[in-house]
Amino acid sequence: MNEIIYQRIQSNPRFQELVSKRQRFAWLLALIMLVLYYAFILLIAFAPDWLGTPLHPGTSVTRGIPLGIGLIVASFILTGI
């Protein structure tokens, strides 16, 4: 009985449209995360001096620290979405 219900649901065009939209959205979120991580790695590779610059004179917090934390927070947010 359940198998018949599952087949009816899977053959429904609205369900297939929902699955397609969900997959596109998941790929979009994955692509966004990939671009963010790749951009951060490129910054580390090609602009380490810029990342190592302190945010304010006399502080040990560099530009890389908030960017790295922001990347982690973005990954949590995108995973939550």
C-alpha positions as CSV (number, residue, x, y, z in Angstrom):
1,M,0.0,0.0,0.0
2,N,2.7,2.5,0.9
3,E,4.6,1.7,-2.3
4,I,1.6,2.7,-4.3
5,I,1.4,6.0,-2.5
6,Y,5.1,6.7,-2.9
7,Q,4.8,6.0,-6.6
8,R,1.9,8.4,-7.0
9,I,3.7,11.1,-5.1
10,Q,6.9,10.6,-7.2
11,S,5.0,10.7,-10.4
12,N,3.2,13.9,-9.5
13,P,4.5,16.8,-11.7
14,R,4.3,19.2,-8.8
15,F,6.5,17.0,-6.6
16,Q,9.0,16.6,-9.5
17,E,9.1,20.4,-9.8
18,L,9.7,20.8,-6.1
19,V,12.5,18.3,-6.1
20,S,14.1,20.1,-9.1
21,K,13.8,23.5,-7.5
22,R,15.3,22.1,-4.2
23,Q,18.2,20.6,-6.0
24,R,19.0,23.8,-7.9
25,F,18.8,25.8,-4.6
26,A,21.1,23.3,-2.9
27,W,23.7,23.6,-5.8
28,L,23.4,27.4,-5.6
29,L,24.2,27.4,-1.9
30,A,27.1,24.9,-2.4
31,L,28.5,27.1,-5.2
32,I,28.3,30.2,-3.0
33,M,30.2,28.4,-0.2
34,L,32.8,27.1,-2.7
35,V,33.4,30.6,-4.1
36,L,33.7,32.1,-0.6
37,Y,36.3,29.4,0.5
38,Y,38.2,29.6,-2.8
39,A,38.3,33.4,-2.6
40,F,39.7,33.2,1.0
41,I,42.3,30.7,0.0
42,L,43.3,32.9,-3.0
43,L,43.7,35.8,-0.6
44,I,45.9,33.7,1.6
45,A,48.0,32.7,-1.4
46,F,48.3,36.0,-3.2
47,A,47.7,38.7,-0.5
48,P,49.1,37.5,2.8
49,D,50.5,40.9,3.6
50,W,47.0,42.5,3.2
51,L,45.5,39.8,5.4
52,G,48.2,40.3,8.0
53,T,47.6,44.0,8.3
54,P,46.3,45.0,11.7
55,L,42.8,46.4,11.8
56,H,43.9,49.4,14.0
57,P,47.3,50.6,14.9
58,G,48.6,48.9,18.1
59,T,46.3,45.9,17.9
60,S,47.2,42.3,17.2
61,V,43.9,41.6,15.4
62,T,44.5,41.4,11.6
63,R,42.2,41.6,8.7
64,G,42.4,37.9,8.2
65,I,40.8,37.1,11.6
66,P,37.4,38.7,11.0
67,L,37.4,37.4,7.4
68,G,38.0,33.8,8.7
69,I,35.4,34.1,11.3
70,G,33.0,35.6,8.8
71,L,33.6,32.6,6.5
72,I,32.8,30.2,9.3
73,V,29.7,32.1,10.2
74,A,28.6,32.2,6.5
75,S,29.1,28.4,6.3
76,F,26.8,28.0,9.3
77,I,24.2,30.3,7.9
78,L,24.2,28.6,4.5
79,T,24.0,25.2,6.1
80,G,21.1,26.4,8.2
81,I,19.3,27.7,5.1
